[in-house]
Amino acid sequence: MSWKGFFEGIQSFAEDILFLPFEALRAWELSDWWGANIMSWLFVAIGFVAFFYWMKQLSIFNASGEEDRTVTSHSFLG
């Protein structure tokens, strides 16, 4: 077995099997741009939900008053 054949096998596996969903999305984009970008919209939606959850948790923590907010709370600030 040669190294060239081994790497060509990996290339063939990646192009013919692993990239098949991406080829389908590329073909779908020609007819329906919104549908072809469904994964992008899903990630954007997850990002918005995570951002608003994070902001809600920060406001709860801020309202509890546990944090020392004085200017000299750290020794390196003076």
mmCIF file as gemmi writes it, N, C-alpha and C atoms, coordinates in Angstrom:
data_model
loop_
_atom_site.group_PDB
_atom_site.id
_atom_site.type_symbol
_atom_site.label_atom_id
_atom_site.label_alt_id
_atom_site.label_comp_id
_atom_site.label_asym_id
_atom_site.label_entity_id
_atom_site.label_seq_id
_atom_site.pdbx_PDB_ins_code
_atom_site.Cartn_x
_atom_site.Cartn_y
_atom_site.Cartn_z
_atom_site.occupancy
_atom_site.B_iso_or_equiv
_atom_site.pdbx_formal_charge
_atom_site.auth_seq_id
_atom_site.auth_asym_id
_atom_site.pdbx_PDB_model_num
ATOM 1 N N . MET Axp A 1 ? 0.844 -1.18 0 1 0 ? 1 A 1
ATOM 2 C CA . MET Axp A 1 ? 0 0 0 1 0 ? 1 A 1
ATOM 3 C C . MET Axp A 1 ? 0.886 1.239 0 1 0 ? 1 A 1
ATOM 4 N N . SER Axp A 2 ? 0.615 2.117 -0.919 1 0 ? 2 A 1
ATOM 5 C CA . SER Axp A 2 ? 1.403 3.346 -1 1 0 ? 2 A 1
ATOM 6 C C . SER Axp A 2 ? 0.691 4.461 -0.227 1 0 ? 2 A 1
ATOM 7 N N . TRP Axp A 3 ? 1.486 5.404 0.194 1 0 ? 3 A 1
ATOM 8 C CA . TRP Axp A 3 ? 0.923 6.545 0.922 1 0 ? 3 A 1
ATOM 9 C C . TRP Axp A 3 ? 0.013 7.363 0.015 1 0 ? 3 A 1
ATOM 10 N N . LYS Axp A 4 ? 0.351 7.434 -1.259 1 0 ? 4 A 1
ATOM 11 C CA . LYS Axp A 4 ? -0.468 8.194 -2.191 1 0 ? 4 A 1
ATOM 12 C C . LYS Axp A 4 ? -1.874 7.595 -2.284 1 0 ? 4 A 1
ATOM 13 N N . GLY Axp A 5 ? -1.958 6.283 -2.359 1 0 ? 5 A 1
ATOM 14 C CA . GLY Axp A 5 ? -3.26 5.618 -2.411 1 0 ? 5 A 1
ATOM 15 C C . GLY Axp A 5 ? -4.064 5.823 -1.14 1 0 ? 5 A 1
ATOM 16 N N . PHE Axp A 6 ? -3.381 5.831 -0.003 1 0 ? 6 A 1
ATOM 17 C CA . PHE Axp A 6 ? -4.045 6.051 1.28 1 0 ? 6 A 1
ATOM 18 C C . PHE Axp A 6 ? -4.691 7.44 1.323 1 0 ? 6 A 1
ATOM 19 N N . PHE Axp A 7 ? -3.924 8.455 0.939 1 0 ? 7 A 1
ATOM 20 C CA . PHE Axp A 7 ? -4.455 9.811 0.983 1 0 ? 7 A 1
ATOM 21 C C . PHE Axp A 7 ? -5.507 10.052 -0.095 1 0 ? 7 A 1
ATOM 22 N N . GLU Axp A 8 ? -5.375 9.382 -1.24 1 0 ? 8 A 1
ATOM 23 C CA . GLU Axp A 8 ? -6.427 9.487 -2.248 1 0 ? 8 A 1
ATOM 24 C C . GLU Axp A 8 ? -7.715 8.831 -1.769 1 0 ? 8 A 1
ATOM 25 N N . GLY Axp A 9 ? -7.594 7.786 -0.973 1 0 ? 9 A 1
ATOM 26 C CA . GLY Axp A 9 ? -8.775 7.163 -0.377 1 0 ? 9 A 1
ATOM 27 C C . GLY Axp A 9 ? -9.474 8.095 0.594 1 0 ? 9 A 1
ATOM 28 N N . ILE Axp A 10 ? -8.693 8.806 1.405 1 0 ? 10 A 1
ATOM 29 C CA . ILE Axp A 10 ? -9.278 9.792 2.319 1 0 ? 10 A 1
ATOM 30 C C . ILE Axp A 10 ? -9.962 10.9 1.519 1 0 ? 10 A 1
ATOM 31 N N . GLN Axp A 11 ? -9.315 11.348 0.454 1 0 ? 11 A 1
ATOM 32 C CA . GLN Axp A 11 ? -9.903 12.385 -0.391 1 0 ? 11 A 1
ATOM 33 C C . GLN Axp A 11 ? -11.217 11.907 -0.999 1 0 ? 11 A 1
ATOM 34 N N . SER Axp A 12 ? -11.228 10.701 -1.516 1 0 ? 12 A 1
ATOM 35 C CA . SER Axp A 12 ? -12.438 10.155 -2.127 1 0 ? 12 A 1
ATOM 36 C C . SER Axp A 12 ? -13.558 10.034 -1.104 1 0 ? 12 A 1
ATOM 37 N N . PHE Axp A 13 ? -13.243 9.564 0.102 1 0 ? 13 A 1
ATOM 38 C CA . PHE Axp A 13 ? -14.251 9.427 1.159 1 0 ? 13 A 1
ATOM 39 C C . PHE Axp A 13 ? -14.831 10.794 1.528 1 0 ? 13 A 1
ATOM 40 N N . ALA Axp A 14 ? -13.969 11.795 1.67 1 0 ? 14 A 1
ATOM 41 C CA . ALA Axp A 14 ? -14.436 13.123 2.054 1 0 ? 14 A 1
ATOM 42 C C . ALA Axp A 14 ? -15.304 13.733 0.96 1 0 ? 14 A 1
ATOM 43 N N . GLU Axp A 15 ? -14.858 13.659 -0.283 1 0 ? 15 A 1
ATOM 44 C CA . GLU Axp A 15 ? -15.595 14.299 -1.371 1 0 ? 15 A 1
ATOM 45 C C . GLU Axp A 15 ? -16.893 13.572 -1.703 1 0 ? 15 A 1
ATOM 46 N N . ASP Axp A 16 ? -16.883 12.247 -1.658 1 0 ? 16 A 1
ATOM 47 C CA . ASP Axp A 16 ? -18.054 11.487 -2.092 1 0 ? 16 A 1
ATOM 48 C C . ASP Axp A 16 ? -19.076 11.247 -0.991 1 0 ? 16 A 1
ATOM 49 N N . ILE Axp A 17 ? -18.658 11.275 0.267 1 0 ? 17 A 1
ATOM 50 C CA . ILE Axp A 17 ? -19.58 10.946 1.353 1 0 ? 17 A 1
ATOM 51 C C . ILE Axp A 17 ? -19.757 12.104 2.33 1 0 ? 17 A 1
ATOM 52 N N . LEU Axp A 18 ? -18.664 12.617 2.881 1 0 ? 18 A 1
ATOM 53 C CA . LEU Axp A 18 ? -18.778 13.626 3.926 1 0 ? 18 A 1
ATOM 54 C C . LEU Axp A 18 ? -19.32 14.963 3.414 1 0 ? 18 A 1
ATOM 55 N N . PHE Axp A 19 ? -18.991 15.343 2.196 1 0 ? 19 A 1
ATOM 56 C CA . PHE Axp A 19 ? -19.428 16.622 1.662 1 0 ? 19 A 1
ATOM 57 C C . PHE Axp A 19 ? -20.753 16.531 0.92 1 0 ? 19 A 1
ATOM 58 N N . LEU Axp A 20 ? -21.397 15.383 0.921 1 0 ? 20 A 1
ATOM 59 C CA . LEU Axp A 20 ? -22.66 15.214 0.203 1 0 ? 20 A 1
ATOM 60 C C . LEU Axp A 20 ? -23.754 16.174 0.692 1 0 ? 20 A 1
ATOM 61 N N . PRO Axp A 21 ? -23.934 16.383 1.997 1 0 ? 21 A 1
ATOM 62 C CA . PRO Axp A 21 ? -24.95 17.363 2.422 1 0 ? 21 A 1
ATOM 63 C C . PRO Axp A 21 ? -24.656 18.781 1.934 1 0 ? 21 A 1
ATOM 64 N N . PHE Axp A 22 ? -23.387 19.155 1.884 1 0 ? 22 A 1
ATOM 65 C CA . PHE Axp A 22 ? -23.045 20.484 1.407 1 0 ? 22 A 1
ATOM 66 C C . PHE Axp A 22 ? -23.305 20.626 -0.091 1 0 ? 22 A 1
ATOM 67 N N . GLU Axp A 23 ? -23.115 19.568 -0.829 1 0 ? 23 A 1
ATOM 68 C CA . GLU Axp A 23 ? -23.438 19.592 -2.259 1 0 ? 23 A 1
ATOM 69 C C . GLU Axp A 23 ? -24.944 19.773 -2.455 1 0 ? 23 A 1
ATOM 70 N N . ALA Axp A 24 ? -25.733 19.124 -1.6 1 0 ? 24 A 1
ATOM 71 C CA . ALA Axp A 24 ? -27.186 19.275 -1.692 1 0 ? 24 A 1
ATOM 72 C C . ALA Axp A 24 ? -27.601 20.71 -1.373 1 0 ? 24 A 1
ATOM 73 N N . LEU Axp A 25 ? -26.98 21.312 -0.362 1 0 ? 25 A 1
ATOM 74 C CA . LEU Axp A 25 ? -27.294 22.706 -0.037 1 0 ? 25 A 1
ATOM 75 C C . LEU Axp A 25 ? -26.884 23.645 -1.171 1 0 ? 25 A 1
ATOM 76 N N . ARG Axp A 26 ? -25.758 23.349 -1.802 1 0 ? 26 A 1
ATOM 77 C CA . ARG Axp A 26 ? -25.301 24.183 -2.918 1 0 ? 26 A 1
ATOM 78 C C . ARG Axp A 26 ? -26.286 24.108 -4.08 1 0 ? 26 A 1
ATOM 79 N N . ALA Axp A 27 ? -26.809 22.931 -4.362 1 0 ? 27 A 1
ATOM 80 C CA . ALA Axp A 27 ? -27.791 22.786 -5.44 1 0 ? 27 A 1
ATOM 81 C C . ALA Axp A 27 ? -29.124 23.428 -5.061 1 0 ? 27 A 1
ATOM 82 N N . TRP Axp A 28 ? -29.481 23.352 -3.777 1 0 ? 28 A 1
ATOM 83 C CA . TRP Axp A 28 ? -30.739 23.917 -3.3 1 0 ? 28 A 1
ATOM 84 C C . TRP Axp A 28 ? -30.721 25.44 -3.361 1 0 ? 28 A 1
ATOM 85 N N . GLU Axp A 29 ? -29.525 26.037 -3.21 1 0 ? 29 A 1
ATOM 86 C CA . GLU Axp A 29 ? -29.409 27.487 -3.195 1 0 ? 29 A 1
ATOM 87 C C . GLU Axp A 29 ? -29.876 28.114 -4.51 1 0 ? 29 A 1
ATOM 88 N N . LEU Axp A 30 ? -29.754 27.398 -5.603 1 0 ? 30 A 1
ATOM 89 C CA . LEU Axp A 30 ? -30.161 27.939 -6.896 1 0 ? 30 A 1
ATOM 90 C C . LEU Axp A 30 ? -31.666 28.143 -6.979 1 0 ? 30 A 1
ATOM 91 N N . SER Axp A 31 ? -32.438 27.37 -6.214 1 0 ? 31 A 1
ATOM 92 C CA . SER Axp A 31 ? -33.889 27.508 -6.268 1 0 ? 31 A 1
ATOM 93 C C . SER Axp A 31 ? -34.474 28.221 -5.055 1 0 ? 31 A 1
ATOM 94 N N . ASP Axp A 32 ? -33.851 28.096 -3.878 1 0 ? 32 A 1
ATOM 95 C CA . ASP Axp A 32 ? -34.417 28.679 -2.66 1 0 ? 32 A 1
ATOM 96 C C . ASP Axp A 32 ? -33.288 29.112 -1.736 1 0 ? 32 A 1
ATOM 97 N N . TRP Axp A 33 ? -32.945 30.392 -1.777 1 0 ? 33 A 1
ATOM 98 C CA . TRP Axp A 33 ? -31.827 30.9 -0.98 1 0 ? 33 A 1
ATOM 99 C C . TRP Axp A 33 ? -32.103 30.789 0.505 1 0 ? 33 A 1
ATOM 100 N N . TRP Axp A 34 ? -33.321 31.106 0.931 1 0 ? 34 A 1
ATOM 101 C CA . TRP Axp A 34 ? -33.67 31.073 2.361 1 0 ? 34 A 1
ATOM 102 C C . TRP Axp A 34 ? -33.575 29.658 2.908 1 0 ? 34 A 1
ATOM 103 N N . GLY Axp A 35 ? -34.063 28.7 2.164 1 0 ? 35 A 1
ATOM 104 C CA . GLY Axp A 35 ? -34.015 27.32 2.622 1 0 ? 35 A 1
ATOM 105 C C . GLY Axp A 35 ? -32.598 26.778 2.675 1 0 ? 35 A 1
ATOM 106 N N . ALA Axp A 36 ? -31.777 27.187 1.725 1 0 ? 36 A 1
ATOM 107 C CA . ALA Axp A 36 ? -30.406 26.702 1.688 1 0 ? 36 A 1
ATOM 108 C C . ALA Axp A 36 ? -29.584 27.237 2.86 1 0 ? 36 A 1
ATOM 109 N N . ASN Axp A 37 ? -29.996 28.355 3.422 1 0 ? 37 A 1
ATOM 110 C CA . ASN Axp A 37 ? -29.27 28.953 4.531 1 0 ? 37 A 1
ATOM 111 C C . ASN Axp A 37 ? -29.953 28.691 5.869 1 0 ? 37 A 1
ATOM 112 N N . ILE Axp A 38 ? -30.706 27.624 5.952 1 0 ? 38 A 1
ATOM 113 C CA . ILE Axp A 38 ? -31.443 27.29 7.173 1 0 ? 38 A 1
ATOM 114 C C . ILE Axp A 38 ? -30.51 27.08 8.372 1 0 ? 38 A 1
ATOM 115 N N . MET Axp A 39 ? -29.353 26.494 8.148 1 0 ? 39 A 1
ATOM 116 C CA . MET Axp A 39 ? -28.425 26.286 9.263 1 0 ? 39 A 1
ATOM 117 C C . MET Axp A 39 ? -27.894 27.614 9.786 1 0 ? 39 A 1
ATOM 118 N N . SER Axp A 40 ? -27.639 28.547 8.898 1 0 ? 40 A 1
ATOM 119 C CA . SER Axp A 40 ? -27.179 29.864 9.331 1 0 ? 40 A 1
ATOM 120 C C . SER Axp A 40 ? -28.25 30.555 10.167 1 0 ? 40 A 1
ATOM 121 N N . TRP Axp A 41 ? -29.497 30.478 9.723 1 0 ? 41 A 1
ATOM 122 C CA . TRP Axp A 41 ? -30.582 31.092 10.484 1 0 ? 41 A 1
ATOM 123 C C . TRP Axp A 41 ? -30.76 30.399 11.828 1 0 ? 41 A 1
ATOM 124 N N . LEU Axp A 42 ? -30.571 29.099 11.863 1 0 ? 42 A 1
ATOM 125 C CA . LEU Axp A 42 ? -30.684 28.369 13.124 1 0 ? 42 A 1
ATOM 126 C C . LEU Axp A 42 ? -29.601 28.809 14.107 1 0 ? 42 A 1
ATOM 127 N N . PHE Axp A 43 ? -28.368 28.963 13.635 1 0 ? 43 A 1
ATOM 128 C CA . PHE Axp A 43 ? -27.29 29.411 14.506 1 0 ? 43 A 1
ATOM 129 C C . PHE Axp A 43 ? -27.503 30.846 14.978 1 0 ? 43 A 1
ATOM 130 N N . VAL Axp A 44 ? -28.045 31.7 14.125 1 0 ? 44 A 1
ATOM 131 C CA . VAL Axp A 44 ? -28.345 33.073 14.533 1 0 ? 44 A 1
ATOM 132 C C . VAL Axp A 44 ? -29.42 33.071 15.62 1 0 ? 44 A 1
ATOM 133 N N . ALA Axp A 45 ? -30.442 32.252 15.457 1 0 ? 45 A 1
ATOM 134 C CA . ALA Axp A 45 ? -31.506 32.167 16.467 1 0 ? 45 A 1
ATOM 135 C C . ALA Axp A 45 ? -30.958 31.649 17.795 1 0 ? 45 A 1
ATOM 136 N N . ILE Axp A 46 ? -30.113 30.63 17.762 1 0 ? 46 A 1
ATOM 137 C CA . ILE Axp A 46 ? -29.508 30.111 18.987 1 0 ? 46 A 1
ATOM 138 C C . ILE Axp A 46 ? -28.654 31.197 19.648 1 0 ? 46 A 1
ATOM 139 N N . GLY Axp A 47 ? -27.931 31.966 18.858 1 0 ? 47 A 1
ATOM 140 C CA . GLY Axp A 47 ? -27.125 33.059 19.4 1 0 ? 47 A 1
ATOM 141 C C . GLY Axp A 47 ? -27.968 34.124 20.084 1 0 ? 47 A 1
ATOM 142 N N . PHE Axp A 48 ? -29.11 34.487 19.473 1 0 ? 48 A 1
ATOM 143 C CA . PHE Axp A 48 ? -29.995 35.473 20.091 1 0 ? 48 A 1
ATOM 144 C C . PHE Axp A 48 ? -30.566 34.957 21.406 1 0 ? 48 A 1
ATOM 145 N N . VAL Axp A 49 ? -31.011 33.708 21.427 1 0 ? 49 A 1
ATOM 146 C CA . VAL Axp A 49 ? -31.558 33.135 22.657 1 0 ? 49 A 1
ATOM 147 C C . VAL Axp A 49 ? -30.494 33.106 23.748 1 0 ? 49 A 1
ATOM 148 N N . ALA Axp A 50 ? -29.29 32.685 23.408 1 0 ? 50 A 1
ATOM 149 C CA . ALA Axp A 50 ? -28.206 32.64 24.392 1 0 ? 50 A 1
ATOM 150 C C . ALA Axp A 50 ? -27.862 34.038 24.892 1 0 ? 50 A 1
ATOM 151 N N . PHE Axp A 51 ? -27.842 35.036 24.001 1 0 ? 51 A 1
ATOM 152 C CA . PHE Axp A 51 ? -27.533 36.409 24.406 1 0 ? 51 A 1
ATOM 153 C C . PHE Axp A 51 ? -28.575 36.944 25.384 1 0 ? 51 A 1
ATOM 154 N N . PHE Axp A 52 ? -29.857 36.755 25.077 1 0 ? 52 A 1
ATOM 155 C CA . PHE Axp A 52 ? -30.897 37.271 25.968 1 0 ? 52 A 1
ATOM 156 C C . PHE Axp A 52 ? -30.915 36.524 27.299 1 0 ? 52 A 1
ATOM 157 N N . TYR Axp A 53 ? -30.636 35.229 27.288 1 0 ? 53 A 1
ATOM 158 C CA . TYR Axp A 53 ? -30.536 34.488 28.541 1 0 ? 53 A 1
ATOM 159 C C . TYR Axp A 53 ? -29.376 35.013 29.379 1 0 ? 53 A 1
ATOM 160 N N . TRP Axp A 54 ? -28.25 35.278 28.741 1 0 ? 54 A 1
ATOM 161 C CA . TRP Axp A 54 ? -27.076 35.797 29.442 1 0 ? 54 A 1
ATOM 162 C C . TRP Axp A 54 ? -27.371 37.17 30.051 1 0 ? 54 A 1
ATOM 163 N N . MET Axp A 55 ? -28.032 38.046 29.281 1 0 ? 55 A 1
ATOM 164 C CA . MET Axp A 55 ? -28.374 39.372 29.792 1 0 ? 55 A 1
ATOM 165 C C . MET Axp A 55 ? -29.339 39.269 30.968 1 0 ? 55 A 1
ATOM 166 N N . LYS Axp A 56 ? -30.28 38.338 30.918 1 0 ? 56 A 1
ATOM 167 C CA . LYS Axp A 56 ? -31.217 38.15 32.025 1 0 ? 56 A 1
ATOM 168 C C . LYS Axp A 56 ? -30.475 37.687 33.276 1 0 ? 56 A 1
ATOM 169 N N . GLN Axp A 57 ? -29.562 36.755 33.13 1 0 ? 57 A 1
ATOM 170 C CA . GLN Axp A 57 ? -28.787 36.274 34.274 1 0 ? 57 A 1
ATOM 171 C C . GLN Axp A 57 ? -27.9 37.382 34.832 1 0 ? 57 A 1
ATOM 172 N N . LEU Axp A 58 ? -27.32 38.208 33.982 1 0 ? 58 A 1
ATOM 173 C CA . LEU Axp A 58 ? -26.505 39.329 34.461 1 0 ? 58 A 1
ATOM 174 C C . LEU Axp A 58 ? -27.341 40.336 35.237 1 0 ? 58 A 1
ATOM 175 N N . SER Axp A 59 ? -28.558 40.598 34.786 1 0 ? 59 A 1
ATOM 176 C CA . SER Axp A 59 ? -29.407 41.544 35.511 1 0 ? 59 A 1
ATOM 177 C C . SER Axp A 59 ? -29.839 40.977 36.858 1 0 ? 59 A 1
ATOM 178 N N . ILE Axp A 60 ? -30.075 39.676 36.936 1 0 ? 60 A 1
ATOM 179 C CA . ILE Axp A 60 ? -30.414 39.048 38.218 1 0 ? 60 A 1
ATOM 180 C C . ILE Axp A 60 ? -29.236 39.149 39.18 1 0 ? 60 A 1
ATOM 181 N N . PHE Axp A 61 ? -28.036 38.86 38.703 1 0 ? 61 A 1
ATOM 182 C CA . PHE Axp A 61 ? -26.847 38.937 39.53 1 0 ? 61 A 1
ATOM 183 C C . PHE Axp A 61 ? -26.579 40.377 39.965 1 0 ? 61 A 1
ATOM 184 N N . ASN Axp A 62 ? -26.789 41.323 39.074 1 0 ? 62 A 1
ATOM 185 C CA . ASN Axp A 62 ? -26.571 42.734 39.392 1 0 ? 62 A 1
ATOM 186 C C . ASN Axp A 62 ? -27.581 43.214 40.431 1 0 ? 62 A 1
ATOM 187 N N . ALA Axp A 63 ? -28.822 42.76 40.334 1 0 ? 63 A 1
ATOM 188 C CA . ALA Axp A 63 ? -29.859 43.179 41.274 1 0 ? 63 A 1
ATOM 189 C C . ALA Axp A 63 ? -29.653 42.592 42.67 1 0 ? 63 A 1
ATOM 190 N N . SER Axp A 64 ? -28.95 41.483 42.777 1 0 ? 64 A 1
ATOM 191 C CA . SER Axp A 64 ? -28.747 40.852 44.091 1 0 ? 64 A 1
ATOM 192 C C . SER Axp A 64 ? -27.779 41.65 44.956 1 0 ? 64 A 1
ATOM 193 N N . GLY Axp A 65 ? -26.937 42.488 44.35 1 0 ? 65 A 1
ATOM 194 C CA . GLY Axp A 65 ? -26.044 43.35 45.106 1 0 ? 65 A 1
ATOM 195 C C . GLY Axp A 65 ? -24.879 42.647 45.761 1 0 ? 65 A 1
ATOM 196 N N . GLU Axp A 66 ? -24.493 41.51 45.289 1 0 ? 66 A 1
ATOM 197 C CA . GLU Axp A 66 ? -23.396 40.746 45.884 1 0 ? 66 A 1
ATOM 198 C C . GLU Axp A 66 ? -22.017 41.263 45.484 1 0 ? 66 A 1
ATOM 199 N N . GLU Axp A 67 ? -21.936 41.977 44.385 1 0 ? 67 A 1
ATOM 200 C CA . GLU Axp A 67 ? -20.637 42.373 43.857 1 0 ? 67 A 1
ATOM 201 C C . GLU Axp A 67 ? -20.166 43.671 44.512 1 0 ? 67 A 1
ATOM 202 N N . ASP Axp A 68 ? -18.894 43.712 44.869 1 0 ? 68 A 1
ATOM 203 C CA . ASP Axp A 68 ? -18.288 44.934 45.396 1 0 ? 68 A 1
ATOM 204 C C . ASP Axp A 68 ? -17.979 45.84 44.226 1 0 ? 68 A 1
ATOM 205 N N . ARG Axp A 69 ? -18.705 46.965 44.14 1 0 ? 69 A 1
ATOM 206 C CA . ARG Axp A 69 ? -18.572 47.836 42.984 1 0 ? 69 A 1
ATOM 207 C C . ARG Axp A 69 ? -17.778 49.103 43.291 1 0 ? 69 A 1
ATOM 208 N N . THR Axp A 70 ? -17.058 49.126 44.394 1 0 ? 70 A 1
ATOM 209 C CA . THR Axp A 70 ? -16.259 50.307 44.678 1 0 ? 70 A 1
ATOM 210 C C . THR Axp A 70 ? -15.066 50.356 43.742 1 0 ? 70 A 1
ATOM 211 N N . VAL Axp A 71 ? -14.533 51.554 43.555 1 0 ? 71 A 1
ATOM 212 C CA . VAL Axp A 71 ? -13.431 51.75 42.631 1 0 ? 71 A 1
ATOM 213 C C . VAL Axp A 71 ? -12.204 51.012 43.111 1 0 ? 71 A 1
ATOM 214 N N . THR Axp A 72 ? -12.02 50.892 44.419 1 0 ? 72 A 1
ATOM 215 C CA . THR Axp A 72 ? -10.821 50.253 44.974 1 0 ? 72 A 1
ATOM 216 C C . THR Axp A 72 ? -11.082 48.798 45.332 1 0 ? 72 A 1
ATOM 217 N N . SER Axp A 73 ? -11.965 48.151 44.634 1 0 ? 73 A 1
ATOM 218 C CA . SER Axp A 73 ? -12.25 46.75 44.95 1 0 ? 73 A 1
ATOM 219 C C . SER Axp A 73 ? -11.073 45.84 44.623 1 0 ? 73 A 1
ATOM 220 N N . HIS Axp A 74 ? -10.172 46.31 43.789 1 0 ? 74 A 1
ATOM 221 C CA . HIS Axp A 74 ? -8.952 45.543 43.473 1 0 ? 74 A 1
ATOM 222 C C . HIS Axp A 74 ? -7.745 46.35 43.899 1 0 ? 74 A 1
ATOM 223 N N . SER Axp A 75 ? -6.74 45.652 44.382 1 0 ? 75 A 1
ATOM 224 C CA . SER Axp A 75 ? -5.569 46.333 44.913 1 0 ? 75 A 1
ATOM 225 C C . SER Axp A 75 ? -4.822 47.121 43.847 1 0 ? 75 A 1
ATOM 226 N N . PHE Axp A 76 ? -4.881 46.687 42.597 1 0 ? 76 A 1
ATOM 227 C CA . PHE Axp A 76 ? -4.126 47.383 41.559 1 0 ? 76 A 1
ATOM 228 C C . PHE Axp A 76 ? -4.816 48.652 41.092 1 0 ? 76 A 1
ATOM 229 N N . LEU Axp A 77 ? -6.037 48.931 41.564 1 0 ? 77 A 1
ATOM 230 C CA . LEU Axp A 77 ? -6.747 50.153 41.161 1 0 ? 77 A 1
ATOM 231 C C . LEU Axp A 77 ? -6.45 51.319 42.086 1 0 ? 77 A 1
ATOM 232 N N . GLY Axp A 78 ? -5.794 51.104 43.181 1 0 ? 78 A 1
ATOM 233 C CA . GLY Axp A 78 ? -5.425 52.215 44.036 1 0 ? 78 A 1
ATOM 234 C C . GLY Axp A 78 ? -5.865 52.015 45.387 1 0 ? 78 A 1
